[in-house]
Amino acid sequence: MFGYINVNREKLSAQDKSIYQSYYCGLCQKLRENFGRKGQMLLNYDMTFLIVLLTGLYELEDQTAEFICAIHPAKKQTARYNEATRYAAAMNLLLCTKNFEDDWNDNHSYTKKALSQVFKKDYERIAACYPRQERAIRQYLRKLELAEKSREQNVDAVAGLTGEMLGEIFVWKEDDVWAEELRCLGFYMGKFIYLMDAYEDVAKDIQSGNYNPFKEAYQKDPLFSENCQKLLTLMMAECSREFEKLPILLHTDILRNILYSGVWCRYTHVTEKMRT
């Protein structure tokens, strides 16, 4: 359930592309620093959005470092990081480890089971530092499992489970003045992510027999894609409304690119693939 919150690179300035990539590289380096080389396999763009968001909101002071990337060794890369990078790396670990467990429960993937064991000690260490966020993830997976077993058809209710969980992840500082706006922003983004994931996987889930709340609509509704787009648009409209309440001046072009354009790149790709 990762990979939906990204930039539209074609609509970013060269400077903003460089800044965004440096935060992504900073997250990669922090995952390696905190969890070893294995931590880098957890890297995703979704948590990069959280870093840029928290950096802009709290006007955090960045540090930069140049390094040689194994994937792009010809030229030194720049990593940009701050306090939010450390937090995002921790959340990245919690989310991915539980996602591995969820994949094992759903598909009996022995690879994912092995990966969850590889990160078990790291998970326990991070969970002790962030008990509220870890509890939210654990409760989310338990509720989601119950919804899947009962074949829950209320799409909004099921998507809301992901929203509740991500809302807690977005609240970095619980008693902060901006906690409610961040929780709401994360809530609607979480719903969007769940709905996009279900939209992308619906044909595959019908074939495999896995739970997907869109199965019936996909098979019977000729306007399935259009109706999904309306639902997803509503989620991002609410998400963007909460974002615009925040007094963010730093990196706003990057953040608006993601919210108003970047999140739709995957939808466009999936929809075109459905029509072929």
Long-range contacts (C-beta under 8 A, 24 or more apart in sequence): 1-99, 1-162, 1-193, 1-194, 1-197, 2-44, 2-46, 2-95, 2-96, 2-99, 3-44, 3-45, 3-46, 3-266, 4-46, 4-192, 4-193, 4-196, 4-197, 4-263, 4-266, 5-45, 5-46, 5-49, 5-189, 5-193, 5-258, 5-262, 5-263, 6-45, 6-46, 6-49, 6-258, 6-262, 6-263, 6-265, 6-266, 7-45, 7-254, 7-257, 7-258, 7-261, 7-262, 8-257, 8-258, 8-261, 8-262, 8-264, 8-265, 11-257, 11-261, 12-253, 12-254, 12-257, 13-253, 16-251, 16-253, 16-254, 16-257, 18-78, 19-80, 19-251, 19-254, 20-48, 20-52, 20-254, 21-77, 21-78, 22-64, 22-77, 22-78, 22-79, 22-80, 23-48, 23-51, 23-52, 23-55, 23-80, 23-81, 23-85, 24-48, 25-67, 25-69, 25-77, 25-78, 25-79, 25-80, 26-51, 26-79, 26-80, 26-81, 26-85, 27-51, 27-81, 27-85, 27-88, 27-89, 27-92, 28-79, 29-65, 29-67, 29-79, 29-81, 30-81, 30-85, 30-86, 30-88, 30-89, 31-89, 31-92, 31-93, 34-86, 34-89, 34-90, 34-93, 34-122, 35-89, 35-93, 35-119, 35-122, 38-118, 38-119, 39-89, 39-93, 39-122, 42-92, 42-93, 42-96, 42-119, 43-92, 44-92, 44-96, 46-193, 47-88, 47-89, 47-91, 47-92, 48-88, 49-255, 49-258, 50-84, 50-87, 50-88, 50-91, 50-169, 50-170, 51-82, 51-84, 51-85, 51-88, 52-251, 52-254, 52-255, 52-258, 53-170, 53-185, 53-243, 53-248, 53-255, 54-84, 54-87, 54-88, 54-172, 55-82, 55-84, 55-250, 55-251, 56-248, 56-249, 56-250, 56-251, 56-252, 56-255, 57-178, 57-182, 57-246, 57-247, 57-248, 58-84, 59-250, 60-84, 84-172, 87-172, 90-126, 90-129, 90-130, 91-130, 91-133, 91-169, 93-119, 93-122, 93-123, 93-126, 94-123, 94-126, 94-127, 94-130, 94-133, 94-134, 94-137, 95-137, 95-169, 97-122, 97-123, 98-137, 98-138, 98-141, 101-141, 102-141, 102-144, 105-145, 106-148, 106-210, 107-210, 132-168, 132-174, 133-168, 133-169, 136-164, 136-165, 136-168, 136-169, 137-165, 137-169, 139-165, 140-164, 140-165, 148-211, 151-211, 152-213, 153-213, 153-216, 154-213, 155-195, 155-198, 155-213, 155-214, 155-231, 156-191, 158-194, 158-213, 159-190, 159-191, 159-194, 159-195, 159-198, 159-235, 160-187, 160-191, 161-194, 162-190, 162-191, 162-193, 162-194, 163-187, 163-188, 163-189, 163-190, 163-191, 163-194, 164-190, 165-190, 166-190, 166-193, 178-246, 181-242, 181-245, 181-246, 182-242, 182-246, 184-238, 184-242, 185-239, 185-242, 185-243, 185-246, 188-235, 188-236, 188-238, 188-239, 188-242, 189-235, 189-239, 191-235, 192-232, 192-235, 192-236, 192-239, 192-263, 195-228, 195-231, 195-232, 195-235, 196-232, 196-263, 196-266, 196-267, 196-270, 199-228, 199-232, 199-267, 199-270, 200-266, 200-270, 203-274, 225-271, 225-274, 225-275, 229-267, 229-271, 232-267, 236-260, 236-263
